[in-house]
Amino acid sequence: MASASDRNPIIIGGLPSQVPDFDPEETQEWLDSLDAAVDERGRERARYLMLRLIERARERRVAVPEMRSSDYVNTIATKDEPFFPGNEEIERKVLNATRWNAAVMVSRAQRPGIGVGGHIATFASSASLYDVGFNHFFRGKDEGDGGDQIFFQGHASPGVYARAYLLDRLSEQQLDAFRQEKSKAPYGLSSYPHPRLMPDFWEFPTVSMGLGPIGAIYQARMNRYMEARGIADTSRSHVWAYLGDGEMDEPESLGQLSLAAREGLDNLTFVVNCNLQRLDGPVRGNGKVIQELESIFRGAGWNVIKLIWDRSWDPLLAQDRDGILVNKMNSTPDGQFQTYATETGSYIREHFFGDDQRLRAMVADMSDDQILHLGRGGHDHRKIYAAYAAARAHKGQPTVILAKTVKGWTLGPNFEGRNATHQMKKLTVDDLKRFRDRLHIPITDAQLESGAPPYYHPGRNSPEIQYMHDRRKALGGYVPTRVVRAKPLQLPDDNAYAAVKKGSGQQSIATTMAFVRLLKDLMRDKEIGRRFVLIAPDEYRTFGMDSFFPSAKIYNPLGQQYESVDRELLLAYKESPTGQMLHDGISEAGCTASLIAAGSAYATHGEPLIPVYVFYSMFGFQRTGDQFWQMADQLARGFVLGATAGRTTLTGEGLQHADGHSQLLASTNPGCVAYDPAYGYEIAHIVRDGLRRMYGPEAEDVFYYLTVYNEPIQHPAEPDGVDVEGILKGIHRVAAGTSGAIPAQIMASGVAVPWAVEAQRILAEEWNVRADVWSATSWNELRRDAVEAEEHNLLHPEEEQRVPYVTRKLSGAQGPFVAVSDWMRAVPDQIARWVPGAYTSLGADGFGFADTRGAARRFFHIDAESVVLAVLTELAKEGRIDRSALKQAVDRYRLLDVAAADPGPAGGDA
C-alpha cells in the first residue's frame, strides 16, 4: 500500500487533503480498520460504514466533501418516517374519485364534434404527489396573507379541475367545457394554468416548460425581498414547483439553481415527477435521470430527497444485508424500469430478481401478483408525506424531491408506461371498465356502454367530501385561488414630472438618461417610492443607474461582507439586506423572472410593486420573449425598458447588439403597451399614464415597454398646449413646417425624430418643401386602435363607422407621408393602410454592424438626407416636382457613398 507521502495531493469537494499528518500511527489504524472491513465484510458493508461516518461528521459539523449522488433508494429511512396524520383510507377514495373525473373529463372532451384533446397521463403519474400537498401542506389565502405559491405542472391541470369539482368549486357543466373557452362561455376551462383566462383560479402559468422552475425560484426570492424591505410578511409562504423529469432538460429549469442555494431559499421546494418519460419516450433510457438530477442539485447546493420506492419494498430492503438488491437498483437503467412498468410479475421475477440466487431467494415466497405490485414511492401517501415534511422542516437550503412514478399510473395496461401515453387522450369502454374496477368507482357497465362516461361524485355530505373541506379549512382555504386584495396606489402629482418636462436645455442627453432622471424623482415620492423594484442584468452602470447605488442599494440577503473596491467613490457599489435594486447578474431570464414575480405581487401578496426592468433592448423580447408571454398571462404589471434601442444607435457593438425589431416583437404581445418616445416630456406623460393604467383605481392587466436610446440629443421643453392625447395614443405633431410652398408630412419615432427635424430644414431651405414632423410615439398602439375600429365596423355595419385615430389625426395634413425610424420598415408599416394619403417608409432592414452612427444610417438610407430623398420621390410620383430633382439629391448628398456621411455624435452609453 502506498504511503501518504507517495500519494498525489488532491482536493476533494473543495477541501484540501495535503495537510500535515501529526499522528501517522492513528491514521494507519483508521486505514487498517477500513481494510479489515473490506476484507472481512465486503465492499458494500465498508461503503455503508463510510457513509455513516460521513453522516456523523456532518452532524458534528466536521467539514467533509459533498457526495454527488447516493444509492438508488429513498433518502428518508423507514425508521425516520414521521407519523402520518391523515386518514389514508378516505384519502385513497378521494384520490380515486379525482383520478376518475380527470380521465373522464379529457375523454369526454374527445367526443364526436368536439375533439379538443387533453392530457391524462401526467396527472395519473403525479396524482398522489398533489393529493398529499392538498390534504396536508398547501396553505390557502383565507388568513389574509399570500398563502403558499404553487406552480402546478401544466399537463396535470385536468386533475386540479377534477379535485375542484369534488369541492363544488367547479360544476359538471364546466368540466364538460374543458378547452372550449369561447363556445361554452362562461363555463369554459383553459387547457392549462392560465391566470389571464381564469383570473380567479390559476395564479401561475406553467405549461411553457422550463418557465415554471425559474419562475418558482424567483418567486421564492421575491417573497424574501418583500419581507426584508418591510412590504409584506411572507414568512409563512412556501413555494412549491411541480415539474417533470423531461422538463428539467430545459435550460431555464436548471440555469438558476445556484441563486436559490446562494440565498438560502428554504422557502422553496421543487417536486420533480420522475416518471422516466418525456412526451415521446424515455428521458434517460440508458441512464438514470434521478441520479443525474441528484448530482446536479447537490452540486448546486440544494437539499435532495429521493423518493423512489413505496412501502412494499421495505421488507426486501431490510433483508438486503450484503447490498445485492441495492446494487441491482443502482445498475438497472431507466429504460428497463419503464419496461418493468408494462410487464407481468413473472417477467419482473425473471429479469430483475432472476440473475442472482440471493435476489431470487428474497422473493421466493412472493406471488407474481405481489411482485407486480412492488411500487414506486411517488404513489405512496406515507412516503410522500415524509418527504414533504422533511422539505418544509429543512433550513438553510432549497429542497428538491425526486419522486419516482409511472406515467399513466392506474389507467390500465394500454396507458401505463407506454411511450405513446402522453398523446393518448381517450379511453375505450374496456379501458374505462378496468379503470373503474381498479379505482372501485360505483358506476355500472350499462352507464359506460350507453354513451359518454359519467363523472363520479360521492355526495356533498359524504365522509370523503367533508374530509376534503375540513383539510382545506385547516390549511387556510382552497387552492389554487387567485385573489386581488391590493388597493389603488396614491400616485404622484405633476411635480414629480416637472424636471423632465423642462427639457435638457443646452445639454445633450439620451432618452435613457431622461427616463433615469424621471425615475429618481418618482422614487422620492413618499407614497410609491419604496414600491419601485429596479432590475437590471449587470448593466446598471451602462444605463447611468449607478447613481442609485448609494441610496437605493443592491439587495443581498447577506449584506456586503467585504470592503468595496470603489468604496471611496460617491457612487460606490453598495449591497444591503434591505436593498431596493435587484442585480441578477448576467441573466436576462433571471431578471425577467424577477420582473414577473414583482409585477404580480399585487395579486400574490396583495401589495403592489412597480418593477422597472432595464436591459439592452436586443436581449429583451428576442432572448426572453416566451417569458414576456408568461408575464402577460400572469397579469403582471410594470415597466420594461429596452435601453440602447435601435439598429444604428449602439454603433460599435455590432450585429448581435443592434436591435431593429423588438418593437415588432412587442406588437405580438396583447398585454404589452409599447412606446418609442423621442423626448423627455413624452416619456413623462407615458410613464404617468402607465402608472395610472396599471396602479390606479381602474387598474388594467398590462405592462409597458419603452424603447430608449443611448444617443445624446437636446430635449426641448414641453410646448404649451402639448397634445397629451396624441402622445398617449401614438402620434402628435412636434414641428409644423413654417417655410416652403409644397406640403409634405414626415413621421418619425424615437431617435429618428431629430433626423426628421433636420430633413424638414433641408427640404424647406433647398427644395421649397414645407414638411410637418410628427412624433409617432407608438406605431403599435396606432395599429391596435385601428384594428379594433375595423373589427367593430365589420360586426356592426348598421352603426356609425369608427375611424381609426391615426386616420383622424392626419386627416387635415397634406401628404405625401414618409415614415422613418431606427427599426425595420415592418414597424412603421403596421399603420400603412390607415394613413390618409400616399405612404412610404424607411427602415433599418437587415443585420446590424459596427460603424459610426452616421455611416450605419447612410447604409440603411434612414438619415436626414435619405428622408429628404424619400419625400422628394413621393412628390415626384404625384407630379409636384420634376423627377430630375431626385438624381440631383442623390448626387448632392452623396447618398451612394457610406463614407460621405457625417459620423454623427459619438459615445453616450446611457
GUTORKE-836293 format. One record per residue (C-alpha): x, y, z. Coordinates in steps of 0.001 Angstrom, whole numbers, plus 524288, in hexadecimal, padded with zeros to 5 digits. Example, Ala and Ser with C-alpha at 12.3 -4.5 7.8 and 13.67 -1.06 7.14 Angstrom:
2
8300C7EE6C81E78/835667FBDC81BE4/
REM end
This chain:
910
800008000080000/8053480D607FC81/808C68160F807C9/8027E8232F809A3/80EC9829D1804A0/80E24821DE7F809/8004A825EE7F4B5/7FD5F831687EBE1/7F81B83CFC7F396/7E9FF83F7E7EFC5/7DE88848097F345/7D18F8411E7F523/7C51D848FB7F524/7CCD48557C7F700/7D3868505080343/7E26884F2980359/7E81A841EC8069F/7F6478464F80620/7F7618496681481/8019A844D381E5D/7FF10837AB824D3/801FB83A368332A/7FEF882C3C83764/8029F8226182CB8/80067816D7835CC/7F24F81AAC83855/7F05781CFE829CE/7F56980F71826CC/7EC1780985830CC/7E07880FB6829BF/7E56C80AF281CA2/7E77C7FD46821F9/7D9AE7FD4282752/7D4588009C81A04/7DC907F61181399/7D7887EC2481D73/7C9777EFEE81AE7/7CB7C7EE2B80C4B/7D28E7E12880DD7/7C9647DB43817F0/7BBFD7E11C814F8/7BD347E550806CE/7BD4E7F1FB7FF5D/7AEB87F4C480142/7AFE67F3FA8100F/7BC157FC7C80FD9/7B5008063180747/7A9B9806AE810D0/7B2F08092481C26/7B99681428814CA/7AC7C81A7F811C1/7A889819C482002/7B56781FEF82405/7B36582AF481A5B/7A5A082CE281F6C/7AA6182D5D82D73/7B552836B8829A2/7AB518401A82413/7A32683ECD8305A/7AF1F842B883828/7B1C384DFD82EB5/7BE40848238294D/7C07284CCE81B63/7C0598414C81219/7BEEC8407E80350/7B127840997FDD2/7ACE1834237F704/7A752836687E986/79DE982B007EA0B/79965820587F31B/7938D812E07F1AD/7872A811217E9CA/77E9C8105E7F5EB/7764F819AC7FDE0/77DAF82456804EF/774F482336810D0/776868162E817AE/76A5680F0381BDD/76DEF810AC82A1E/76EBF81F6782844/7616E8213182201/7586C829D382A1C/74ACC8262E82E87/74121827A082348/735FE8301B82882/72C4682DA181DB2/72187823AF81BBD/727CF81B8681133/71B808141280DBB/7139F8206D80B76/71ECE826E68043E/71FAE81B237FB44/7112281C487F82F/7128F82AD47F59A/71E128287C7ECB9/7170081DB77E559/70B83826BB7E2CF/714CE8315B7DE5F/71BF48280D7D554/70F3E823767CF61/709BF831007CCE4/716738360A7C720/7170682AEA7BD5B/7087F82BB67BA32/7095483A6C7B80D/7140C838D07ADE1/70D6282D1C7A7B7/700898349B7A690/707EF83FE47A05A/70B088366879554/6FCB7833A579286/6F83E834A67844C/6F6C18429277FB4/6FFC4847EB78A50/70CF884107789ED/7148384B9B7911C/71E0D8423279765/7244C842407A4B4/72E7F83AC77AC60/72BEC830C97B701/73881829127B8B2/74053833B17BFB6/73633835AD7CA4A/73454826FD7CB7B/742A0825E77CF20/742E2831857D876/7355C830927DE9B/73A4D82BDB7EBCB/744C18365E7EC12/73A42840B57EAB8/7309183A267F3C5/739CC83A117FF58/73CBB848587FCDC/72E5984BF77FC2B/72B028444A80877/7366D847EC8111E/73F5C852B380C1F/73A3E85CC580276/736418690C809DA/72AEC87115804BA/7288887FB38056B/71D1D8806680EDE/725AF8850A81A09/7283C891B8812CD/7360188F1580E01/73AD3889838012F/73A5C87B68805AB/7431E8721C7FE32/746A8874367F009/744D0867C27E836/749FD8662E7DA7C/741CB85AEA7D554/74759852F67CA2A/73FCA857757BE3D/73C1284A217B8EF/7367F846427C632/72BB5850837C5AD/720AC846827C36E/7234A840EE7D0E3/7229384E557D737/71592850CB7D07D/7109E843677D494/713CB846237E2DA/70D5E853827E213/7012484CC87DCE9/70071843F57E8D5/701568501C7F165/6F64B856D07E9E2/6FFA58611C7E505/6FCC885CE67D706/6F062857287D164/6EE4084B9C7C861/6EA818557E7BE05/6F7E585BAB7BF71/6FEFB84EA87BE94/6F7AD84C0B7B1EB/6FC5C8592F7ACF6/70ABA855937AE76/7127585C067A369/7061E8629779E37/70815870157A3E7/70045877ED79A15/6F62B86E71794C9/6F23786A827A2A4/6F430877C17A927/6F31D87B027B434/6F58386CED7B849/701C686A0A7B052/70E09865097B6EA/71B7E8683F7B19A/7243885D537ACD5/72EFB860457B67C/7317E869837C1E0/72E71876C37BBD0/72BA5881CC7C580/7278988AFB7BA9B/71D32881567B625/718EB87D407C3E6/71D01888C77CC86/715FA884117D8CB/71B9B8765B7D830/72966875087D2E1/734BA87D297D81F/7405D878ED7CFED/7413F874F77C18C/74A5A869547C08C/747F38614F7B466/752E6867AD7ACAB/75C8685E027B22A/768488633E7B95F/761AD86FF27BD50/75B2A869E87C934/7681A866687CFCA/76EAD8737B7CDA3/7621987A877D109/76119873277DDD8/76F26876517E18D/76D3B884C27DF83/75FEB884817E618/7664C87ED27F23C/770D68890A7F150/766B0893DD7EF71/75FC788F2A7FBBD/76C5D8911880362/76EC789E407FCD8/761498A34A8007E/762F089EF980E81/770918A4B180FA9/76BA48B1D080AE0/75FE98B1D6813E3/755E78B1B1808FB/74F078A4F880C85/7504889A2E8169A/7535788E6480E38/759988864B81902/74F1087BC581859/74EAE87AC680993/754EC86EF380350/7571786D5E7F4BC/7545A860027EECF/7580F85D147E0BC/7532C8508F7DA59/75BB984CD67CEE9/75E7E841A97C5C7/76B5783A717C45F/76B1B83CEB7B5BA/7686C84B497B856/7754B84C2F7BF95/77C3E84BAD7B279/777CE859A87B000/782F28633C7B2DE/779E686BCE7BAF4/776B88604E7C3DB/7848085F037C916/78ADC86BD37C557/78850873227D20D/78960868507DC2B/7957C86EAC7E1E2/78E2787B3A7E50D/7844D873B47ED44/78F4D86D097F4AB/7979B8793C7F5CF/78C7E880BB7FC1E/788588754D804B6/77A6F874AE7FF8C/7753D86A69808C9/767B386F9F80597/7687D868497F8AD/765F985A197F52C/76702854017E7C2/75F62847687E5F7/76481840CD7D9BB/75B34836567D4EE/764C182C467CFC0/75C0E823577C7CF/7680A820DC7BF39/760DB8252A7B2E6/760ED831027AA41/75609833757A089/75AAC8291E796FC/7631181F9A79EA7/76C8681DA97A9E3/773B4829357AFE4/7806A821DE7B234/77E1D814667ACA3/78C32810227AE54/78E77817CF7BABC/787EC81BDC7C752/781BB829457C74E/77F6F829767D600/78DE1827117D88F/791978314D7CE8B/7886E83B707D467/78D24838247E216/79B1383B3B7DE09/7970C847F47D784/78EFB84CCF7E2F3/798D78489D7ED31/7A38D84F447E594/79B7385BA87E511/799D785B757F3C8/78C038561D7F539/786BE84CA67FF3A/782F7840587F7B2/77884836AC7FBE1/776ED82A9F7F37A/769B7824037F3DD/76B53817CB7EBAD/764BD80BE87F1E7/757CF80A1E7F8C4/75607802EA8059D/754AD7F58C7FF22/763687F5A37FCE2/766AB7F81780B36/766F47E9A780F44/76F8E7E61F803B0/779127F12B80664/7798D7ED1B814B6/77E617DFB481035/788D17E57480765/794507E3B08109B/79E7C7E214805E7/7992F7ED017FD29/795C27E4597F1A8/7881E7EA2E7F042/78D0A7F8287F144/7978C7F4F37E75E/78D247EFD27DE16/785507FC417DFFA/7917B8045E7DD9C/795317FD5A7D119/787ED7FBF97CA6C/785F7806CA7C030/7799180EC97BF3C/775B1808BD7B25B/7750A7FB797B8E5/76D2B800BF7C45B/7639E8064A7BA70/762717F8B47B481/75FF77F2BD7C1EE/754887FC357C36E/74E0C7F5F37B78F/751487E7B37BA04/74C357DC7C7C283/7509A7D83B7CFEA/756E07CC277CA38/75EBC7D4727C0C0/763A57DCE67CC03/766E07D0D57D410/76F007CB557C8EC/775B77D7A27C41E/7775E7DFF77D05F/778D57D5B77DB07/77CB67CA017D2DF/78B187CC2B7D00C/78FC57CA427DE16/78C4D7BF617E781/78BA27C8DC7F2E2/781E17D17B7EBBE/779AE7C5BC7E7E7/779587C1597F605/774387CE967FA7F/767CD7CD177F273/7666D7BE4E7F307/75A8F7BF4B7FBEB/754387CA3D7F417/74A217C7D57E986/74B9B7CD957DBF9/740847D6E97DF3A/747967DB957EB5B/753F17DDCE7E37C/74C1F7E5217D945/7472A7EE557E3CE/754737F1DA7E93D/75239800587E72A/758E180D577E59A/759F48175D7F067/752C1822277E965/7461A81A7A7EAFB/74757818077F9B0/740978223C80230/7489681F1680E4C/7559481FF280743/7516782C9180096/74D0E8327A80D70/75A3D82F4681374/7615D835CB80827/758DD841FC80896/75A168433B81750/768D9842118165C/7694084C4D80B9A/76136855FB81383/76972853C981F9E/7769385536818C4/77D838621A81B25/787D18696481394/785FA863058064B/77B6B861437FC0B/776D2853397FAC5/7743C84ABD7EEEE/76C2883E547F02F/76F0E834957E567/7630382BF77E543/7628781FCC7DCE9/7555F81CAB7D6A9/74F3A815B87CB11/749A481E057C03E/73B6481A947BE44/73AC1813C77CB91/72DA280CCE7CE13/728CB80F7E7C035/72AD28015F7BC21/7343D7F9677B3DC/731BB801457A78D/7369B80DB37AE42/73FEA80AAC7B958/74E0A80D147B5B4/74B6C80CEE7A710/753AC815AE79E68/7477C81B5679816/7400181D747A4AE/741E182C3A7A4C0/73A5E82D7679808/72F88823E579BC9/7236682BA179F2F/717DC8225679EF5/714D4815BF7A618/70D2680AF779F73/70197804AD7A663/70A4C7F9567AA63/7149D802E07AF5E/70A3C809D67B74C/705427FD3E7BD47/712DD7F9187C182/7157C806D97C694/70898806EC7CE20/70B657F9C97D444/719037FDA97D858/713F680A137DECB/707AB803B77E46B/6FEDF80DFF7DE5F/6F03580A9B7DFBF/6EC8C80C127D173/6E5E78011D7C9E4/6E99D7FAD27BD03/6DCE17FFF27B74C/6E0AC80DF17BA9C/6EDB580C297B3CA/6E7C1805AC7A7E1/6DCA980F357A5A8/6E44381B567A1C7/6EE30824B07A780/6F3A281F6F7B45B/6ED9A826507C024/6F49B82E217CA77/6F4A6828EC7D83E/6F18A830BA7E478/6F009829567F161/6E656833757F65A/6E7D68408E7FCED/6E55783AC280A57/6EDF982EE180889/6F96682CC5811E0/702FC82E6D806A1/6FE0A83BD680299/6FCD08408F81089/70AC283C1C812E3/70F5C843F280725/7087A8504080BDB/70D9984E81819A0/71B9284D1A814FE/71ABC8594580C9A/71478860EF817A1/71F9085CF6820AF/7297E8614181684/7239486EA1813F4/71AA986CF480847/719C9867237FACF/724E8866707F12D/7276286A137E6C8/720E48772F7E8F0/724FE884617E3DA/720B088FDB7EC3C/7232789E487E9A4/722CC8A5B47F673/72BA68B0F97F2A6/726258BEB07F35E/728FB8C93D7E941/735408D0F57EBF2/7353F8DF737EE95/73CD18E4127E2C0/7460E8EFC77E1F9/741438FD137DD95/746D7905A87D2CA/752BB9098C7DABF/759048FC3A7D916/759518FE227CA61/75CE590C997C9DE/76BAD90B2D7C8A0/76B1C902337BCD0/760DC90AA47B62A/76A259163B7B6A2/772DA90FD17AC8E/7819D90EFC7ACD9/784C191D027A92C/791F491DEE7A28D/795E6910A87A7BE/7949C904A479F3B/78FA68F8887A605/78AB38EB627A172/77CA58E7517A38F/781CC8DCC87ACB2/787398E7697B57C/77A998EF267B47B/773598E35A7B994/77D3E8E14D7C486/77B988EF807C8C8/76CED8EDA37C94C/76E6D8E0EB7D0C0/7769E8E7C57DB25/76BD38F1887DD8F/761628E7097DE02/769358DF157E7CA/7696D8EADB7F0DF/75AA38EAA37F19F/756218E74B7FF71/74ABB8DF027FACE/750588D6AA7EFEF/75EFC8D8BB7F089/761E18CCA27F8A4/759A48C41E7EFB1/762C78C5907E41A/76AE38B9677E17A/7769A8BC387D8E8/77B4F8B0B97D0C6/786D68AFDF7C776/78F868A4F47C21C/79CB88A9FA7C6B4/79B338B69F7BEF0/7976D8C1407C8A1/7A3918C9267C56F/7A1228C7EF7B6D6/793C78CE0A7B8B8/7989F8D8E87C19F/791EC8D2D57CD5D/79DEA8D1627D604/799528DE0A7DC46/78F278D5BB7E350/799608CD287EA05/79BCB8D5B07F610/78D7C8D8767F8E6/785318CD207F3D7/790058C2FB7F5A0/790DA8B5667EFAC/788FF8AAB87F63D/7913289FFA7FC39/78BAC8982E807B0/79972896F580D34/79C898A55080BDD/7AA218A998807AE/7B4568A1DF80F18/7C0048A7E680852/7C5C28B542805E4/7C1C38B9AC7F864/7CD0F8BD107EF86/7C63C8C9DD7EC28/7C1F18CCFD7FA0D/7C8818DA4F7F985/7C0698DE957EDE0/7B3B78E6087EEC3/7ACBB8DB907E6BD/7B2B58CFE37ED9B/7AD1F8C2537EBB8/7A4C28BFCA7F7B5/79D9D8B33C7FB78/793A78B25480667/789CE8A88680BFA/77F748B302809DC/7844E8B77F7FCA5/77A7B8BBE07F272/7821D8B8167E643/782618AA2F7E129/78F628A73E7DAB7/78CC9899F07D4D7/799B9898587CDF8/79B308957A7BF9F/78E2488EA47BE49/78333894F27B6AB/77AE0888FF7B9CC/77D2E88B0A7C852/77A43899867C75E/76DA7897097C00E/769AE88D187CA56/76C13897937D4B0/764038A1007CC92/7589E8977B7CC0A/7591D894557DA89/7599D8A2BB7DE35/74F798A6967D412/7457D89CF77D953/747DD89FAF7E7E2/73B5D8A7B87E80D/733FC89ADF7E69B/73D63891247ECCA/73EFA898B67F96D/7355C8A3FB7F823/7405F8AE077F7AD/743258B4ED7EAC8/751378B5F17E66C/755838BE167DACA/760648B6B97D3F2/769188BE257CA93/7712B8B4B87C28B/77BAA8BB277BA36/783748B34D7B059/78AA48B3BB7A383/77EC08B3F279AB4/784468A97B791A6/7843F89FFE79D0A/776738A21E7A18D/76B4A89D9F79911/774758961F79043/77B3188E5379AE9/7705388CD57A4F6/7642688EDE79CC8/75DB3882B47A23A/75EC2888757AFDD/7582E894FA7AB6C/74CC288C8D7A719/74D66886527B488/74D17893F97BA5E/740FD8979B7B2AF/73A6988AC67B623/73D7F88CC87C490/7374D89A5A7C3D8/743ED8A07B7C8A3/745D98AF1A7C7D7/751A18B7D87C70F/75B078BF1C7BE41/764628B8997B4D8/76F088C1397AF1F/775D78BD1C7A2AB/781AF8C5D67A445/78C0C8C75A799B6/780FA8C59678FF6/782118C6F978152/789B68C03A776A3/7935B8CB5D7747C/793F88D21B781A6/79D298C9207890E/7A7A08CAD677E8F/7B39B8C2CC781B6/7ACE18B7487885A/7A9168B13D77B72/79F8D8A73277662/79B1F89FF478282/798F08AC9378A05/791948B3BB77F50/783108B3947826D/77AA18B740776FF/76F228AE75779CC/76B6B8ADA97883F/760238B6FF785EC/75AFA8AD7777BE6/75C6D8A22578569/755AE8AA3578FEA/74A4B8ACA4786BD/7472589E22786EA/7449989E35795A0/736A58A2AE7988E/73A368A6077A692/7454A8AF227A2B2/7437E8BDCE7A0CC/74F698C1F1798FF/754C78CF9D796B1/7606D8D54178F8E/7618D8E3107952A/76ABC8ED7A79014/76AC68F7B279ADD/76A9F8F8627A9A1/75D458FEB57AA87/757888F39D7A27A/75D8E8E9E67ABFE/757A08F1657B757/749DA8F0787B1FA/74B618E23D7AE0D/750828DE307BB66/7461A8E5EF7C276/73B778DFA17BA59/741B48D2557BC63/741448D4157CB1E/733008D8097CA17/72F478CC957C17A/736B28C2607C946/7357C8C75F7D743/72A098D0D47D767/71BC78CEDF7DB57/718708C73E7CF0D/725078BF927CDB9/7271E8B8397C100/72E898AB9E7BF0B/738E68B1077B5D4/7474A8B41A7B64C/74EAE8BF227AFA6/75A3C8BDB97A682/762028CA0D7A37D/76D558CA0879A14/777668D43979DB8/7846E8D785797B7/7926B8DA4D79B76/7947D8E5567919B/795308F2DD797C7/78BD58FCF179214/78675909F3796B4/778FF9083979C85/76FAB9138B79A97/76731918337A5B1/7592B913D57A544/7520F91D7579C5B/74615924E27A0CA/739A491DB679D7D/740E9910FA79B4F/738949067D7951B/738598FCC67A06B/72DCF8F48579A19/7360E8F33778DDF/742138EF55795B6/73A888E49B79C8F/7330B8DFD2790BE/73F3D8DF427886C/741508EB877803C/7423B8FA31781F9/7480E9053B77A14/754DF90A6377F88/758EA913F8774E7/7500191AA076B24/7563E91ECE75E68/7580492D8775DE8/75DE892FC975088/75D22929DE7430B/751CC928E8739B6/7502991A5073766/749FC91312742DF/74E78905E27480B/74E418FE13754BA/759558F70E75BBD/756308ED3976657/761188E87876F26/763048E19D77C0E/76D408E1637869A/77AD98E537782A3/776548E7B6774B6/76E848F3DA77852/77AB58FC9D777F9/77DDF8F73576A68/770208FACD76621/771A69088876B94/77E84909F476440/77804904E0757DC/76D4390EE9759D3/77783919BC759F7/77E5C914C874DB5/7719D913377464B/76D849210874979/77AA09277B746A5/77E9B91FDD73A8C/7723B91A4A73443/7670D9238C7379F/75FFA918B973EF8/7583E91BD174B4A/7584F90F5D75362/751D390D0076065/758B8903C3769DC/750D88FA3B771F2/755EF8F24F77D45/7501D8E4B177C64/7518A8E0FC78A90/74B2B8D3C578824/749778CD6177AF4/744358C1AC78247/7397C8C8E17898B/735488CFBC77D16/733B68C2A377669/72CC88BCAE7821E/722DE8C7CA78214/720C48C68077365/71EC98B7D07740E/714C78B96E77EDD/70D928C38E776C3/70D4F8BAAC76AE2/7086C8AF22772CE/6FD638B7517786A/6F9A58BC2A76AEE/6F9CB8AE4D76579/6F0538A94576FAE/6E7CA8B5657710B/6E52E8BA2076335/6D8938C0957676B/6DF7A8C99377123/6E7808D5B976E8A/6F4828D11976958/700428D3B4771DD/70C118DAA776C47/719888D68877118/7209C8E0AE7792B/72C038E1CD76FBA/722A68E45676483/71B998EEFB76C0F/728318F500770DE/72E2D8F61D76352/721978F94375C02/724C3907BB75A9D/732FA905B875712/73707906CD748D6/73F428FB537448B/747048F45274037/74AC18ED6C74CE7/758748E83B74F5E/75B5A8E03A75B8B/768E28DDF176111/76E5B8D73576CFD/77A018CF7D771C6/771B38C33877054/76F678BA45764F7/764F38BF6D75BD3/75B038B57D76086/759948BD8C76D04/754508CA2D766D7/74DDF8C26775BFB/7443E8BD6476614/73BED8C98E763FF/73D7A8CB1875544/72F858C7BB75168/729A48D1D375A9D/731FF8DD8E756C0/729678E6B874E6D/7327A8E88D742EB/73E588E34173BE7/747118DCA9745ED/754BD8D737745B3/75E578D3667501F/76CDC8D2CC75257/772F48C91E75BA8/77EF78C1C976013/77C008B4A3759E5/786738AA3875A77/7913B8A6FD763F4/797E28B16876BF0/7A6858B3BC76B9D/7B1008BBA27727A/7B3A48C93876D27/7B0E68D76977019/7A2C28DB29771C6/7A3348E3A9765B5/7A9058D90275D21/79F158CF06761DA/793C98D83675F23/798D68DB94751BF/79A3A8CCF974EEB/78C1A8CA72752B9/7879B8D74274C50/780C58DC5F7584F/788D08E8A775B1C/783938F66C75913/788578F74074B0C/782068EA41747C8/7754B8EF4174D93/776738FB17744B6/777F08F22D738F7/76C498E9F173D2F/763938F5F373E46/7681E8FB087310B/765A88EDA772AFD/757AC8ED7072FC7/755768FB5472AF9/75AFA8F78F71DB2/751798EC2971CEF/746718F5C671EC0/74C098FECC71453/74E63909D971DDF/75CF190AA371B29/765179069E70F83/76B5D8F92371051/7788D8FF0F70CE8/778FF9041171AD6/77AA98F64671FB8/787AD8F3E7718E8/78C099015F71D58/789308FDB172B5F/7904A8F0BA72A5A/79C578F788724F6/79BB79036C72DC2/79B168FB6A73A33/7A3B98F04573512/7997B8E6A573971/7A0568DB3C732DC/7ACD48DDA373A92/7AC1A8D8A574880/7B90A8DEFD74BD1/7B3D08EC5F74804/7AA298ECC075340/7ACA78F53575F1A/7B1038EB7E769A0/7A7798F19777324/7A8C58F2AD781DF/7B16D8E8DA788B3/7B01F8E280795F0/7A47A8E38279EC7/7A3978D6247A503/798248DA847AD43/
REM end
